[in-house]
Amino acid sequence: MDYQVRAARITDVERLVAVLESGGALAAGTSAAADVLRQLVSLPQASILIAESHRKIVGGAVLSLRPSPAAGSNVGVIDVLAVADGADPVGVTDILLTELIRSARNKGCRVVEAATPSDTSVRARWSRFGFEDSGPRLACAIGAPGGRAT
């Protein structure tokens, strides 16, 4: 299937919240999550990505940046990644991870972190992108902008 990934717009927030909620990716109430996403859409310290197929949102993800003296740069943190019900979880996750890593690299991150998935098949899929166990989280060293991963 052909997917388009793009930066979210403020008009996407309600539909994105519905996808995140159906995927079990929201801990807070939907109105609180929507408020936070509306704020993040315009901040340079975050990337909110939408995966679409035939103009329908089939997935979404949020990458936030945090400064890290230990890493010597910002660290990209994948806060949420969700796939809509009925969409291809492998294809949508793969394209979102590819774009999240590219976005983090472009923002000067050397590492991308995410919560460790409990499902071993999902963890194996993420390992194809370079994610490894790093304590309670997964981490993926991506190198400096324009450089190769280490």
C-alpha positions as CSV (number, residue, x, y, z in Angstrom):
1,M,0.0,0.0,0.0
2,D,1.1,3.5,-0.7
3,Y,1.5,5.9,2.3
4,Q,2.2,9.6,2.5
5,V,3.8,10.9,5.6
6,R,3.7,14.6,6.4
7,A,3.9,17.0,9.3
8,A,0.6,17.3,11.2
9,R,-1.4,20.5,10.9
10,I,-3.6,21.9,13.6
11,T,-6.7,20.8,11.6
12,D,-5.4,17.2,11.9
13,V,-5.5,17.1,15.7
14,E,-9.0,15.7,16.3
15,R,-8.5,12.9,13.7
16,L,-5.0,12.1,15.1
17,V,-6.4,11.9,18.7
18,A,-9.0,9.4,17.5
19,V,-6.2,7.2,16.0
20,L,-4.1,7.5,19.1
21,E,-7.0,6.7,21.3
22,S,-8.1,3.7,19.3
23,G,-4.4,2.4,19.3
24,G,-4.3,2.7,23.1
25,A,-1.5,5.3,22.9
26,L,-3.2,7.9,25.1
27,A,-2.8,7.9,28.9
28,A,-4.6,11.3,29.4
29,G,-8.1,12.1,28.4
30,T,-8.7,13.0,24.7
31,S,-9.3,16.7,25.4
32,A,-6.0,17.0,27.3
33,A,-4.1,15.1,24.6
34,A,-5.7,17.3,21.9
35,D,-4.6,20.5,23.8
36,V,-1.1,19.2,24.1
37,L,-0.9,18.2,20.4
38,R,-2.2,21.6,19.3
39,Q,0.6,23.2,21.2
40,L,3.2,20.8,19.8
41,V,2.2,21.3,16.2
42,S,4.0,24.7,16.0
43,L,7.0,24.0,18.3
44,P,10.4,23.3,16.8
45,Q,11.2,20.9,19.7
46,A,8.6,18.4,18.4
47,S,7.6,16.6,15.2
48,I,4.1,15.3,14.9
49,L,3.8,13.1,11.8
50,I,0.7,11.8,10.1
51,A,0.6,8.7,7.8
52,E,-2.1,8.9,5.2
53,S,-3.6,6.6,2.6
54,H,-6.1,8.0,0.2
55,R,-6.5,11.1,2.4
56,K,-7.4,9.0,5.5
57,I,-5.1,9.1,8.5
58,V,-3.8,5.6,9.1
59,G,-1.2,6.4,11.7
60,G,0.5,9.1,13.7
61,A,3.5,9.6,15.9
62,V,5.0,12.3,18.1
63,L,8.7,12.9,18.5
64,S,9.8,15.4,21.1
65,L,13.3,16.6,21.7
66,R,15.0,17.0,25.1
67,P,18.5,18.3,25.8
68,S,20.9,15.7,27.1
69,P,24.3,16.5,28.5
70,A,25.2,12.8,28.5
71,A,24.5,12.5,24.7
72,G,26.1,15.9,23.9
73,S,23.1,16.9,21.9
74,N,19.3,16.7,21.9
75,V,17.7,13.2,22.3
76,G,14.6,12.5,20.3
77,V,11.9,10.7,22.2
78,I,9.1,8.9,20.4
79,D,6.3,9.7,22.8
80,V,3.6,7.9,20.9
81,L,3.2,5.9,17.7
82,A,-0.1,4.5,16.7
83,V,-1.7,2.8,13.8
84,A,-5.4,3.1,13.0
85,D,-7.6,0.1,13.3
86,G,-7.8,-1.8,10.0
87,A,-4.5,-0.3,8.7
88,D,-1.3,-2.3,8.0
89,P,0.6,-2.1,11.3
90,V,3.9,-3.2,9.8
91,G,3.8,-0.9,6.8
92,V,2.6,2.2,8.7
93,T,5.0,1.6,11.6
94,D,7.9,1.2,9.3
95,I,7.2,4.4,7.3
96,L,6.6,6.4,10.5
97,L,9.8,5.1,12.1
98,T,11.8,6.0,9.0
99,E,10.5,9.5,9.0
100,L,10.8,10.0,12.8
101,I,14.5,9.0,12.6
102,R,15.0,11.3,9.6
103,S,13.4,14.1,11.5
104,A,15.5,13.5,14.7
105,R,18.7,13.4,12.6
106,N,17.7,16.7,10.9
107,K,17.1,18.3,14.2
108,G,20.7,17.3,15.4
109,C,19.8,14.3,17.6
110,R,22.3,11.5,18.0
111,V,19.9,9.2,19.8
112,V,16.2,8.4,19.5
113,E,14.5,6.7,22.4
114,A,11.1,5.0,22.8
115,A,9.3,2.9,25.4
116,T,10.2,-0.8,25.0
117,P,7.3,-2.6,23.3
118,S,6.0,-5.6,25.3
119,D,5.3,-7.6,22.1
120,T,8.5,-9.4,21.0
121,S,7.5,-9.2,17.3
122,V,7.1,-5.4,17.6
123,R,10.4,-5.2,19.4
124,A,12.1,-7.2,16.6
125,R,10.6,-4.9,14.0
126,W,12.0,-1.9,15.8
127,S,15.4,-3.6,16.1
128,R,15.6,-3.6,12.2
129,F,15.8,0.2,12.6
130,G,18.6,0.0,15.0
131,F,16.7,0.2,18.3
132,E,18.3,-1.8,21.1
133,D,17.4,-2.3,24.8
134,S,18.8,0.5,26.9
135,G,17.4,0.1,30.4
136,P,13.7,0.6,30.5
137,R,13.6,2.1,27.0
138,L,14.8,1.3,23.6
139,A,17.4,3.5,22.1
140,C,18.7,4.0,18.5
141,A,22.0,5.8,17.8
142,I,21.5,7.7,14.6
143,G,24.7,9.8,14.3
144,A,25.1,13.5,13.5
145,P,23.2,15.1,10.6
146,G,24.6,13.9,7.4
147,G,26.6,11.2,9.1
148,R,26.1,7.5,9.4
149,A,24.7,5.8,12.4
150,T,27.3,4.4,14.8
